[in-house]
């Protein structure tokens, strides 16, 4: 049995096992087999040694499982800060403007890609966040972009949409230009 354990440890060191969990599970199987043989041949001393090893392996497996669960939980947490309310409101305004009146209403000389990047940078949000917000509005108006047409609007986005729809095109564009610091 000792020889087998040494081979398992050597195999682990040589990276034949992808992780410690796999190694421990294989070792556990071998210890159970050794314990069964000790019971079969009535070897009291060996039986006790296998039981001791099995308890240690179970402990290590439980510890490893707890570590893996903890790692999984920490990966599910956001690694970024929530967007501040004022930034979010400005982003909704500018994204609405991009969706309803096109990017050229704010950046007449930029391509759509460059306008998205410039607006996102000015607002201090990720380009993907800004684009996804514009896409939310796209799915609920009659422009040529499909956007997120099958997804319901979050309450704050819906509230912003209703607010900006009640304003004139010129008012919305003027407010968006101010939010982007392109006008006073």
N, C-alpha and C positions, 0 to 999 in steps of 0.2 A: 504494500500500500504506500509506504514512504517513497518507494521508487516511482510509483505512478504520480504521486503529488509533485515530486521534483520534475518529472517530465511535463506535467501540466504547467508548472511555473516557468519552465524553460520555454515551452511553446508560447506562453503569454508574452514573455520577454521578447521573443522573436516575432511578435505581432501576428501570430497565427490566429489569435482571437481578436475580434474587432474591439471588444470592450471588456471591462472588468465584469460586467453583469453576465455576459456569455460564459466567461471563464468560471465564475462562481457557480453558475447553474450546472456546468459540466462536472465540476468538482463535486457538487452536491450529489449528482447522479452516481458518481463513482463511490462516494462514501456510503450511500444507501445500499449499493450493490455489495460493498465490503461488509456492511453491517448484516445484511441478509446472509452472507456466507458465514460470518462469525456465529450467527444464531443457528444456522444449519449444522455447523460443526461443533456447537456448544463451546465456543472459545470465549469465556467470560471476560478475560482481560481485553481481547481485541474488540469485543462487543462494546465495552465501556469507552474505549478509545474512539471508535467510530461514532458513538453517540455524542461524545464531547466535540468531535470535529463537526458533526452535523449541526449542533447548536451554534457553533461559531460561524459556520457558513450561513445559517438562517439569519443570524444577527447581521452579518455583512450584507446579505441580500436585502434585508429590510432597510438597512441604512442607505444602500445604493438606490433602492426604489424611492425612498424619501427624497434623496438628492435629485433624482430625475424629475420627480413631481415638482419640486421646488424650482428647478431650472425651467420647467415648462410653464409654470405660473409666472415667473419673472419675464419670460419671453412674450407672454400675452399682454404685459403692461405696455402702455405707450412709452416710447422713448423720447417723445417730444412734448413740448408744452402746449396747452390748449390755447387756441387763438383768442386774444383779448376781444372783448365785446366791441370796442370801437373799430378795431381792425376788421373784425368779422362783418360789421355793418357796412363798412366801406367796400369790402370785398363783394358783398351781396349787391351793392349798388353798381359797382363797375362790371361785375359779371352779368347782371341784368342788362346793362347797357350793351355789352358785347353780344349778348344773345338777341335782344330785340332790335338793336340799331347797328349791329356789326362793329367790329373792332375799328373800322375806318372812321367811325363817328368820333373816336377819341385819338386815334393814331393814324391819320390819313396816309402817311408815307411809309408805314411799316407793314410787313407781311403779317398774316395772322399769327404765325409762330412767334415772331419777334415782338408783336404787340402783347401776346399772352405772357411772354417772359418778362417784358418791361413792366407790365402792370403788376405781375406777381412780385417782382423785386421791389417795386415802389411801395407796394402794400405790406411787404415783409412776410409773405406767405410762399409756400412751395408752388411751383408752376402747376404741378398735378392737382393740388388742392384748388387752385383758382380755376383751372380748366374743368375739373369735376363740378364745381359750383356753376360755372357757365352752362355745362351740359344739363344740370338739373333744370335750369330755366328753359333750355332748348326743348326739352321734352314736353313743355307746357305752353308753347306758343307756335305760331304758324310760320316759322322760318324754314329754310332749306335743310337745316341740320336736325337729325333725329334726336340726339341727346339721350337722356335717360327717360324716354317716354313711357316706360312701363313701371317706373318706380314712383311711389307717392312722395310728395315734397315734405321734407321735415317742417315742423311748425314754424320755425323762425324764417326759413326760406320762403314759405308760403306767405307769411306775414309781410316780408319784404316785397315779394311779388305784387301783392295786393296794394301795398303802399305806393310802389313805383308806377303801377298801371293807372293809378288815379292822377298821375302828374302828366304834364305834356312832355313830348319828346325833347323839346328844348330845355325844359326844367331838369329832366333826368340827366341829359348830357352835361349841362352846366354844373350840376352837383357832382357828377363823376369826374369831370375835369378838375374840379376843386379838390376832390378826394385824392386824385393822382398828382396834385400840386402842379397842374398844367395851366391853371387859371386862378385868379384871385377871388 
